[in-house]
Amino acid sequence: MHDDDEPVGRVLGRRQALAILGMSGMALTVAGVGVAGAASASSTTNADTVDIVVKPEMTEGPYFVDENLNRSDIRVDTSDGSVVDGTALRLNLRIMSVASTGAVPIKGAQVDVWHCDAFGVYSDVAAEGTVGKKYLRGYQLTNGDGKVQFLTILPGWYQGRAIHIHVKVRTTGTDGNPYEFTSQLFFTEEFKTAYLATQPYASKGTPDTTNSTDMWYATGGDQMVLSPKTTDEGLKADFTIGMDLSDTAVGASDSFSAGGGGGGTPPGDGVPPGDGTPPPA
């Protein structure tokens, strides 16, 4: 497997999470932070709780482009001012530093989010014919509570992958060196079935890959499942990522050597789909 595809690090167990949250004086639902368990994030029953995950890191994939777009609303294509079509989603992320001594918010971390549009196409990728387009990409810096917010759309699907949203966190490790965490966020099958039946998603048909058949989801995706809720303002999803900033294996750069706006070749490793072609990330 490619180095970026290996599940590095650990998932914080429920008992350990409870101990850490207790030591840091945080109640289970304070500021929207819940326990991290081995169970799926979608199993959370309290609307105010989200998971703290100290892993799993996943592949960056070939479609990350460091556009340096500091913005919250990533629906806008900055090349022409248009807004991509799709169901709006407000994604609220909280970034925490988790250690044996407690869990604290990380201020000033750079959090990038990127994903495909409703038709499964990424912006600014040569292989997609979208060079120069800059939609559904952007970053925010965490505030004092470790929080960032993005206004985006629900992603569509493309061949060989379950529907997902990429996230990358860049901050500083306990050793003073740059620390980079990259992973992917997923949705339950029930949620996907419901929104894919609406336009513009329905015009593309039924996805060929579910969570259970996705090679990247198998590396820990059940710990990275969003549970969007309907509010007066539309859909929103809250998720907290806890990171062990002393884990240098996780903190190493996750840059995919062939990736970016040049439309690099997807990784040629792992278990390929039926046609023998490895799916892009």
N, C-alpha and C positions, 0 to 999 in steps of 0.2 A: 504493500500500500504506500501511497505517497505520504510523506511526513505530515502534511496538513490534514490528512484524512484520518489519522489515528486519534482515537478518543483519549486525550491526555488529561490527567488530573483525577478528580473524584467528585462524586455527588454527596452532598451533605445529608447524612441520615437524619431521620426525624428526631431521635433522642439527642443526637449531637446538636441539631439546630435548636431544640428546646433549651439545652444547656447554655449554648452561646447567647441566644436571645435573652435568657434569664440573667446571665452575667452582665450583659450590656444594658440591662434595665428596660428592655423593650417588651411590651406586651405583644401578644400574637397578632393583634389587629391594629396596633398603633401605626399611624401614618401609612396604612395600607400594606403593612408588611406582615406576611404570614410565615408559617414554618415551611421548610423544604423537606419533603419526604421522598422516599423511593417511589411513591405513587405518582401518577400522572398529575400535571398541573391542573388538568381539567377536572380532577376529582375534588377540588376545593369546593366546599359548600357555602362558606360565608362569603357574601358578596364583597366584603372589605378585605379579604385576604388574598395574597398572592404568594407564589413560591420564591424562596431564596435558593438559588442554585449555585453551587461552587463547582461547576462543570455542567454539562459536558461541552467541551469545545469541539467545533466541527470545521470542515473545510471552508476556506474562503471562496473557493470556486474561481472560475475564469472570468466572472463578470463584474468584479469589483473595480471601480474607477475612482481614484482619489480626486474628486472634482473640486474639493475645497468649497462646497456650497453650504455656508452656515445659514440654515433656515429651518423653520418648524413645519411649514406647509410645503411638502415635497411633491404635491400633485402638479405643480406648475412646471411646464417646460420652459426653462429660461431662454432657450434659443428663439422662441417666438411668442411667449406669453400665454400659450394655450394651456388648458387644464385637462388632464387625462380623464377619460370616461371611466366610471366605476363607482361602486358603493363606498362612501366615505367611511374611514375608520380613524378614530383618534387613539393613537398608541402611546401609552404612558409607561415609561421605563424608569426604574430606580436602580442605581448602581451602588452596591455596598462592598465594603472591605470586610471580609469575615476571617477571624483568627480565633485561636483558643481563648483569647482574652476578651472577645466580644465582637460585635458587628456594628460598623459605623458607616454613614453615608460617605461617598467619595465626591468631593467638590472639584469642579474643573476638568473632569474626565471628558474626552471627546468621544461622542457616541454617533457612529455612522449607521444609517439604515438604507438599504437598497433592495429592490425586488422588481419583478417583471410587471407589465401592465395587465389589463383584463384579458388580453389575447396571448399572453405568454411571452412578450417581447421586452427585452431590456434596452434601455437607452444607451447611447454612446458606445456601441459595440459594432465593429466592422462586420462581423459575421451575421449580425441581425439587420444590417443596412440602416443603422440608426446613428452613425457617427455624427457628432455635433448636437444631437438631441440630448437634453438634460432634464429628464423627468424621473420621478420616483427614486431620487437620490438626494442625500443631504445629511448634515450633522448638526448636533447641538452640544453645548457644553453643560454638564450637570451643575445644578445650583447647590446651595448649601445643604439641601436635603437629599442630594444625590439624584435629583430628578431631571428628566428631559421629556418633552412631549412632541410628537409628530402627528401631523394631519396628513393622511395618505388615503389609499383605497385598498380594498380587499384584492389580493393578487389573483391573477388567472393561473393557468397551468401550461406546462409545455412537456414534450415527450420525455419520459424516463424519470421524472421527478414528481414527488408529492408537492402540493402547494406549500410555499414557505416564504419567509421574510428573512433576509440576512441582517445581522447586527454585528458591529465591531466596536469594541471599547478600547480606547488608548489612554493610558494613564502612566503613573510611575510606580515601580515595584518597591518593595521594602529595601532592596539593595541600591536604590537610587537610579536604576537603569529604566529605560522605557519598558512598559508592560503592555502587551496587546492580547486581547481576548476576542475571539471570533466565533460566532455560532449562528444557528438558524432557529427561527420560531415557526411553529406549525399550528394547525387547526384540527379539531376533531372531524371525523368523517361526516357526522350528522350536520355539523355547521356548514361544511363545504357543500354538501349535497343541496342544502337549502338555498344558499346564495348563488350557486352555479346554475340553478334553474331560472334565475332572473337575467335580464339583459344588463350589460352587453355580454355577459359570460356565457349564456346559453347558446349563443351562435357558434361557439367553438366546439360544443359537444361534450361528451363525458371524458374525464381524465383517464389516462391509461395507467396511472400509478397511484396507489393509495399509500397511506402511512406505513402499513404493514409490509408493503412490497418495495419501499423506498430504501436504497442502500445506505443513505446518509441518516435517515430517521432511525435506522437500526443501531446507530452508534450512540444513542441516548436521546433521541427526539421526544420520547415520552416525558422527558423532564422539561421540555421546552414548548409545551402546548399552550397556546393562548385560549382564553375563554371570554370572547367579546360579550358585552352586555349592551342591551338597548337602553338608551337614556333619552331625555327630552331633546337632546342635541344630536341624536343618532347613535351609531355604534362606538363603543370605546372598549379598549382592552388594557388592563394593568398587569405589569410583570416586573418582578424584581430579580436582578442578577447579582449574586454575591460572588466575590472573587477572592481567592487566596493570593494576595500580592507577594507572598514569599515563594510561590511556586514558579521557578524560573523556566521550567519546561513549558508551562502554559503561557507565560509572559513573553516568550520569544516571538519574533515577527512571524506573522501568518501569511505574508504576501505570497500569492500564487505566481510562480515565475512566468507563466505564459498568459497571465490574465490581463484585464483592463480594457481600455477603449480600443485596443488593437484587435479585439475579438479573438483572443488566444485560444488555442486548442484545449478542450476539456481534458481533465486528467485521464490517462489511459491505464487506470488500475482499478482494483476492486472487482466486484462481480458485475459483469455487463448484462444488459437486458437481452431479450431473445434474439435481436438482430446482430448481436456481437459487438455493438458500439457502446462504450461506456457513456452514461448520461452525464451532461454537464451538471455543475452544482448550482 
